[in-house]
């Protein structure tokens, strides 16, 4: 009984440490830099994405 409890405690510690390390890796890679920008990106006025205008240089 005691070995099972110690084994479960060790396994939960390993899983928790792995989750924490994965989270720290994601933070260092910049996954959580600006989570608010994505929902406002569609409201930006991008004039560069419009159709191309004809040039005034006839050839």
Wavefront OBJ file of the C-alpha trace (Angstrom):
o trace
v 0.000 0.000 0.000
v 2.756 2.435 0.934
v 4.709 1.631 -2.251
v 1.656 2.421 -4.369
v 1.216 5.798 -2.690
v 4.898 6.637 -3.138
v 4.772 5.548 -6.763
v 1.711 7.706 -7.438
v 3.328 10.683 -5.697
v 6.470 10.252 -7.812
v 4.460 9.941 -11.033
v 2.370 13.024 -10.246
v 5.544 14.971 -9.465
v 7.063 13.908 -12.805
v 3.915 14.827 -14.758
v 3.669 18.199 -12.991
v 7.327 18.957 -13.652
v 6.907 18.012 -17.316
v 3.873 20.281 -17.680
v 5.733 23.144 -16.031
v 8.759 22.663 -18.304
v 6.500 22.576 -21.371
v 4.831 25.808 -20.235
v 8.207 27.495 -19.667
v 9.328 26.392 -23.135
v 6.191 27.914 -24.682
v 6.715 31.181 -22.798
v 10.320 31.415 -23.971
v 9.274 30.746 -27.585
v 6.852 33.694 -27.419
v 3.533 31.849 -27.550
v 1.987 34.132 -24.929
v 3.462 37.487 -25.980
v 0.304 39.262 -27.095
v -2.850 37.229 -26.810
v -5.155 40.224 -27.270
v -3.885 41.284 -30.708
v -5.478 38.451 -32.677
v -9.059 39.540 -32.056
v -8.313 43.135 -33.059
v -6.291 42.258 -36.165
v -9.436 42.024 -38.316
v -10.334 45.613 -37.451
v -7.073 47.070 -38.773
v -7.274 49.084 -41.990
v -4.889 47.470 -44.447
v -4.928 49.453 -47.659
v -2.141 47.321 -49.129
v -4.451 44.328 -49.521
v -6.758 45.968 -52.070
v -6.822 45.255 -55.786
v -3.906 46.641 -57.776
v -4.484 50.034 -59.352
v -3.734 50.507 -63.064
v -0.581 52.437 -63.710
v -0.623 55.736 -65.556
v 2.293 54.652 -67.715
v 0.871 53.378 -71.060
v 3.089 50.930 -72.902
l 1 2 3 4 5 6 7 8 9 10 11 12 13 14 15 16 17 18 19 20 21 22 23 24 25 26 27 28 29 30 31 32 33 34 35 36 37 38 39 40 41 42 43 44 45 46 47 48 49 50 51 52 53 54 55 56 57 58 59
